[in-house]
Amino acid sequence: MMAHEILMSVENGSLHVAQVEDGVLVSMQATPLGKAETETSMVGQIYLARVERVVERLQAAFIDIGFGKSAFLGAREARALLPDATRDTPIEDCVEDGDTVLVQVTRPPQGDKGAQVTADVTLAGRGVVLAPCRSRIAVSRQIEDEAERTRLTELTEKIRSGDGVDAVDVEGMDGPSGWVLRTAAQSQEIGALAADMANVAVQWEALLERAENAEPPCLIYEDLGPVEKALRDLVRGDTQAVVVE
């Protein structure tokens, strides 16, 4: 078995995280801290927002998320609000002025431009991503082995339908919610995968409850900080050490 270690250090205003297997560096990533972290960390945040105005000529809507300048919601990102939308569905069929919508930041504010958001909201766990606006099961492209891709898809479908385990059936826009299997799901057995999905489902239900009791614009969900996110995504069953400088 390979010896897996995670190394963390702060240098030049960034958190550096490395993975080492048997003494060999296999990955390295850097995340800005401080002011840059605040802006970058907006990505993934989920807001209960209000549509300020729909601009048909831009095929976009400006959204009040309660943070600085209005956020930008393009037609493609708004189509997730309609189960029967096509790639040609215009923005005016998706939202109207004054609508309350749940959106997720995909790009932080830059200069005099507000954040970019999508209505295709997702919620990530360690090995899975819940996609309530979709219905299909997808597998990360980084999992290249076709047999493993098929196995994970079949396991997820069993968990979603309650075949041999307690069902994790999250209602989506058009039937059961979709799921994306991340690279961390590789080689997981049905019990561990079901537990991961159930944990994300509980978080989603709590998020919806907060949204139901909130007034827009309001921050509904904030992702983990850079250290916690690295631990969630990188710690494995064979991780022997996490070293922090």
C-alpha positions as CSV (number, residue, x, y, z in Angstrom):
1,M,0.0,0.0,0.0
2,M,1.3,3.5,-0.9
3,A,2.1,5.9,1.9
4,H,-0.1,8.9,1.3
5,E,0.6,12.2,3.0
6,I,-0.8,15.7,2.7
7,L,1.5,18.7,3.3
8,M,0.1,22.2,4.0
9,S,1.9,25.5,4.3
10,V,1.3,29.3,3.9
11,E,3.6,31.2,1.7
12,N,3.4,34.5,-0.1
13,G,-0.3,35.0,0.9
14,S,-1.4,31.6,-0.4
15,L,-2.2,28.2,1.1
16,H,-0.1,25.5,-0.6
17,V,-1.3,22.0,-0.4
18,A,0.7,19.0,-1.7
19,Q,0.0,15.3,-2.0
20,V,2.9,12.9,-1.6
21,E,2.7,9.1,-2.3
22,D,5.7,7.0,-1.3
23,G,7.9,10.1,-1.1
24,V,6.9,11.3,-4.6
25,L,5.0,14.6,-5.1
26,V,1.9,13.8,-7.1
27,S,-0.1,17.1,-6.9
28,M,0.3,20.7,-5.8
29,Q,-2.3,23.5,-5.5
30,A,-2.3,27.0,-4.2
31,T,-5.3,29.0,-2.9
32,P,-5.1,32.8,-2.2
33,L,-5.7,34.0,1.3
34,G,-6.7,37.3,2.8
35,K,-8.7,39.7,0.5
36,A,-8.1,37.5,-2.5
37,E,-9.5,34.5,-0.6
38,T,-12.6,36.5,0.3
39,E,-13.3,37.2,-3.4
40,T,-12.4,33.7,-4.6
41,S,-14.3,32.0,-1.8
42,M,-17.5,33.6,-3.2
43,V,-17.4,30.9,-5.8
44,G,-19.8,28.1,-4.7
45,Q,-21.8,30.3,-2.4
46,I,-25.6,29.9,-2.8
47,Y,-27.9,32.9,-2.4
48,L,-31.6,33.4,-2.2
49,A,-31.7,36.3,-4.7
50,R,-34.1,38.7,-6.4
51,V,-34.3,39.3,-10.2
52,E,-33.8,43.1,-10.6
53,R,-34.3,43.3,-14.4
54,V,-34.3,41.0,-17.4
55,V,-32.5,42.4,-20.4
56,E,-33.7,40.6,-23.5
57,R,-31.2,42.1,-25.9
58,L,-28.4,40.7,-23.7
59,Q,-30.3,37.4,-23.0
60,A,-29.4,37.9,-19.4
61,A,-30.8,39.1,-16.1
62,F,-29.3,41.2,-13.3
63,I,-29.7,39.6,-9.9
64,D,-29.5,41.2,-6.5
65,I,-27.6,38.8,-4.2
66,G,-27.0,41.5,-1.5
67,F,-23.3,41.8,-2.3
68,G,-22.0,44.9,-4.1
69,K,-22.9,45.2,-7.8
70,S,-25.7,43.2,-9.3
71,A,-24.8,39.6,-10.3
72,F,-25.1,38.5,-13.9
73,L,-27.3,35.5,-14.8
74,G,-27.1,34.4,-18.5
75,A,-29.9,32.6,-20.3
76,R,-27.9,29.4,-20.5
77,E,-27.4,29.4,-16.7
78,A,-31.1,30.4,-16.1
79,R,-32.5,27.5,-18.2
80,A,-32.0,25.1,-15.2
81,L,-35.1,26.7,-13.7
82,L,-37.2,25.1,-16.4
83,P,-37.4,21.3,-16.6
84,D,-38.4,21.4,-20.3
85,A,-36.0,24.2,-21.4
86,T,-34.0,23.8,-24.6
87,R,-30.8,25.4,-25.6
88,D,-32.9,28.0,-27.4
89,T,-35.2,28.9,-24.5
90,P,-34.9,32.7,-24.0
91,I,-34.1,34.4,-20.7
92,E,-37.6,36.0,-20.5
93,D,-39.1,32.5,-20.4
94,C,-36.9,31.6,-17.4
95,V,-37.2,34.6,-15.1
96,E,-39.2,37.8,-14.7
97,D,-38.5,41.1,-12.9
98,G,-39.0,40.6,-9.2
99,D,-38.7,36.8,-9.2
100,T,-37.0,35.1,-6.2
101,V,-34.4,32.6,-7.3
102,L,-31.8,30.3,-5.8
103,V,-28.5,31.0,-7.5
104,Q,-24.8,29.9,-7.1
105,V,-21.8,32.1,-7.7
106,T,-19.6,30.7,-10.5
107,R,-17.3,33.7,-10.9
108,P,-16.4,36.4,-8.3
109,P,-16.8,40.1,-9.0
110,Q,-14.0,41.5,-11.1
111,G,-13.3,45.2,-11.3
112,D,-16.6,47.1,-11.9
113,K,-18.4,43.9,-12.9
114,G,-20.6,41.9,-10.5
115,A,-20.4,38.2,-9.8
116,Q,-21.6,35.7,-12.4
117,V,-24.2,33.2,-11.1
118,T,-26.1,30.1,-12.3
119,A,-29.4,28.7,-11.4
120,D,-27.9,25.2,-11.9
121,V,-27.1,24.9,-8.2
122,T,-25.0,22.0,-6.9
123,L,-23.8,20.9,-3.5
124,A,-20.5,18.9,-3.1
125,G,-19.5,16.2,-0.7
126,R,-16.3,14.4,-0.6
127,G,-17.0,11.9,-3.4
128,V,-20.3,13.2,-4.9
129,V,-22.0,16.3,-6.1
130,L,-25.8,16.7,-5.8
131,A,-27.3,18.4,-8.9
132,P,-31.0,19.0,-8.1
133,C,-31.6,20.7,-11.5
134,R,-30.5,17.7,-13.4
135,S,-31.7,14.1,-13.4
136,R,-28.8,12.0,-14.8
137,I,-25.9,10.4,-13.1
138,A,-22.5,11.5,-14.3
139,V,-19.0,10.4,-13.5
140,S,-15.9,12.6,-13.5
141,R,-13.8,12.4,-16.6
142,Q,-10.8,11.9,-14.5
143,I,-12.1,8.4,-13.8
144,E,-11.1,6.9,-17.1
145,D,-11.7,3.1,-16.5
146,E,-15.0,2.3,-18.2
147,A,-15.7,-0.6,-15.9
148,E,-15.3,1.6,-12.8
149,R,-17.5,4.3,-14.4
150,T,-20.2,1.8,-15.0
151,R,-19.9,0.3,-11.5
152,L,-20.2,3.7,-9.9
153,T,-23.2,4.7,-12.0
154,E,-25.0,1.4,-11.1
155,L,-24.2,1.8,-7.4
156,T,-25.5,5.4,-7.4
157,E,-28.7,4.3,-9.2
158,K,-29.2,1.6,-6.6
159,I,-28.7,4.1,-3.7
160,R,-31.0,6.6,-5.4
161,S,-33.8,3.9,-5.7
162,G,-33.1,2.2,-2.4
163,D,-32.0,-1.1,-3.9
164,G,-30.3,-2.9,-1.0
165,V,-29.7,0.2,1.0
166,D,-31.7,3.1,2.5
167,A,-32.8,5.3,-0.5
168,V,-31.2,8.7,-0.9
169,D,-33.9,10.1,-3.1
170,V,-33.7,13.9,-3.3
171,E,-36.5,15.5,-5.2
172,G,-35.2,17.6,-8.1
173,M,-36.7,19.9,-10.7
174,D,-37.9,17.0,-12.8
175,G,-38.0,13.8,-10.7
176,P,-35.0,12.4,-8.7
177,S,-32.0,14.8,-8.5
178,G,-28.9,14.0,-10.5
179,W,-25.5,13.2,-9.0
180,V,-21.9,13.6,-10.2
181,L,-19.3,11.1,-9.0
182,R,-16.1,12.8,-8.2
183,T,-12.6,11.2,-8.4
184,A,-12.7,10.6,-4.6
185,A,-15.6,8.2,-5.2
186,Q,-13.3,5.8,-7.2
187,S,-13.2,2.3,-5.6
188,Q,-15.8,3.2,-3.0
189,E,-18.2,0.5,-2.0
190,I,-22.0,1.0,-1.8
191,G,-22.0,1.7,2.0
192,A,-19.4,4.5,1.9
193,L,-21.0,6.0,-1.2
194,A,-24.5,5.9,0.3
195,A,-23.2,7.6,3.5
196,D,-21.6,10.4,1.4
197,M,-24.8,10.9,-0.6
198,A,-27.0,10.9,2.5
199,N,-24.8,13.5,4.2
200,V,-25.1,15.8,1.2
201,A,-28.8,15.2,1.0
202,V,-29.2,16.3,4.6
203,Q,-27.2,19.5,3.9
204,W,-29.5,20.2,0.9
205,E,-32.6,19.8,2.9
206,A,-31.3,22.2,5.6
207,L,-30.4,24.6,2.8
208,L,-33.9,24.5,1.4
209,E,-35.3,25.1,4.9
210,R,-33.1,28.2,5.4
211,A,-34.2,29.5,2.0
212,E,-37.9,29.0,2.8
213,N,-37.6,31.1,6.0
214,A,-35.3,33.8,4.5
215,E,-36.0,37.1,2.7
216,P,-34.0,37.8,-0.5
217,P,-31.3,38.8,-1.0
218,C,-29.7,36.4,1.5
219,L,-26.6,34.2,1.7
220,I,-28.0,30.6,2.2
221,Y,-24.9,28.5,1.9
222,E,-21.2,29.1,2.2
223,D,-18.7,26.4,1.2
224,L,-15.8,25.3,3.4
225,G,-12.7,27.3,3.9
226,P,-9.5,26.3,1.9
227,V,-8.1,24.2,4.7
228,E,-11.3,22.3,5.5
229,K,-12.0,21.9,1.7
230,A,-8.6,20.4,1.2
231,L,-9.1,18.0,4.0
232,R,-12.5,17.0,2.8
233,D,-11.3,16.4,-0.8
234,L,-7.9,14.9,-0.2
235,V,-7.9,12.8,3.0
236,R,-8.2,9.1,2.1
237,G,-8.5,5.8,3.9
238,D,-4.7,5.3,3.4
239,T,-3.7,8.8,4.4
240,Q,-0.9,8.4,7.0
241,A,-0.3,12.0,7.9
242,V,-1.4,15.6,7.4
243,V,1.6,17.9,8.0
244,V,0.9,21.6,8.6
245,E,3.7,24.1,8.7
